[in-house]
Amino acid sequence: MLDGIVLSEVVSMLFYTSIGMGLMYICWKVIDIVTPFPIIKEIEEDQNVALAVLIASIFIAMAIIIAAVVVSG
């Protein structure tokens, strides 16, 4: 079952995963700095569902872009 797994593929997967997660974190911090209100408070305490959906769609779009870049490279 494990015969088809190559160590270099596992290492490259971990490398690209860490790069992708780092880029997502940087984008989150940029969004958090740019907005004039605390996003976490709006979503958790004020139950702002529209903001939660907007942030989720931004993260999904960033994940698709990062995945496309990784696959093409």
KEVOTI-382492 format. One line per 8 residues: for each residue z, x, y of N, C-alpha, C. Coordinates in steps of 0.05 Angstrom, whole numbers. Last residue first. Example, Ala and Ser with C-alpha at 12.3 -4.5 7.8 and 13.67 -1.06 7.14 Angstrom:
<nodes>
142/257/-45/143/273/-21/157/258/1 ~ 156/264/-114/156/246/-90/156/264/-66 .
</nodes>
This chain:
<nodes>
-223/68/507/-220/96/511/-218/111/486 ~ -226/14/496/-250/27/504/-248/57/506 ~ -173/3/482/-193/0/462/-219/15/470 ~ -147/11/532/-139/27/509/-161/26/487 ~ -171/-29/563/-174/0/571/-168/18/547 ~ -155/-74/536/-184/-68/539/-188/-39/546 ~ -100/-71/543/-111/-70/517/-141/-63/517 ~ -97/-78/599/-87/-53/587/-99/-50/559 .
-117/-131/603/-130/-109/617/-122/-82/604 ~ -79/-159/574/-107/-160/565/-122/-136/578 ~ -33/-149/604/-34/-140/576/-63/-140/566 ~ -46/-174/653/-42/-145/652/-44/-135/623 ~ -47/-228/634/-71/-215/645/-69/-185/645 ~ 7/-234/620/-14/-237/599/-40/-224/609 ~ 31/-227/670/37/-208/648/16/-210/626 ~ 11/-272/697/5/-245/707/10/-224/685 .
32/-313/667/3/-309/667/-4/-282/678 ~ 87/-305/679/77/-302/651/47/-298/650 ~ 87/-317/733/94/-290/725/84/-285/696 ~ 72/-372/729/56/-353/745/62/-324/736 ~ 114/-393/700/87/-395/689/69/-375/703 ~ 156/-384/737/157/-372/710/129/-372/697 ~ 140/-416/779/141/-387/783/142/-373/756 ~ 145/-467/755/119/-458/765/118/-427/769 .
199/-471/745/181/-468/723/154/-458/732 ~ 256/-453/769/229/-455/780/209/-449/758 ~ 313/-457/765/296/-469/745/267/-474/756 ~ 350/-429/795/337/-452/808/317/-467/789 ~ 366/-390/757/385/-408/769/372/-433/781 ~ 317/-366/735/340/-373/719/358/-394/732 ~ 278/-363/777/271/-373/750/296/-383/735 ~ 305/-344/822/289/-368/824/283/-380/796 .
329/-297/801/345/-319/810/330/-345/812 ~ 282/-267/791/300/-274/769/318/-297/777 ~ 261/-259/843/246/-274/822/265/-284/800 ~ 286/-264/906/291/-253/880/279/-270/858 ~ 233/-259/956/256/-273/944/261/-261/917 ~ 186/-236/973/208/-237/992/233/-250/981 ~ 152/-189/930/161/-216/936/185/-217/954 ~ 148/-133/924/130/-147/942/140/-175/949 .
185/-120/884/188/-109/911/172/-125/931 ~ 165/-148/839/192/-153/848/196/-143/877 ~ 115/-123/833/116/-152/839/144/-159/851 ~ 133/-71/821/116/-76/845/117/-105/853 ~ 160/-81/773/175/-71/796/159/-75/822 ~ 116/-98/741/139/-116/746/154/-107/770 ~ 86/-51/740/75/-75/752/97/-95/758 ~ 121/-18/711/114/-11/738/103/-35/753 .
121/-46/662/146/-43/677/140/-36/706 ~ 68/-40/646/78/-67/651/104/-66/667 ~ 67/16/640/50/3/661/60/-25/667 ~ 102/21/597/108/33/622/92/21/645 ~ 73/-6/558/99/-17/566/107/-5/593 ~ 28/29/554/25/1/562/51/-12/571 ~ 54/76/536/39/76/562/36/47/572 ~ 74/58/487/92/67/508/79/68/535 .
25/47/461/45/25/465/64/33/487 ~ 2/97/458/-11/76/475/8/53/480 ~ 40/121/423/34/132/449/22/111/468 ~ 37/89/377/62/91/391/58/102/420 ~ -17/99/364/-8/72/369/18/72/385 ~ -16/154/354/-32/144/376/-24/116/384 ~ 17/154/308/25/168/333/10/158/357 ~ -16/125/273/11/115/280/21/128/306 .
-60/158/270/-63/131/280/-36/119/288 ~ -38/204/246/-48/206/273/-53/178/286 ~ -24/186/195/-3/193/214/-13/194/242 ~ -55/129/167/-58/157/175/-37/163/197 ~ -53/87/112/-41/93/138/-43/123/144 ~ -69/77/60/-89/76/81/-79/83/109 ~ -23/79/28/-43/100/25/-63/100/48 ~ 14/39/24/15/57/48/-5/79/47 .
0/16/-24/0/0/0/0/17/25 .
</nodes>
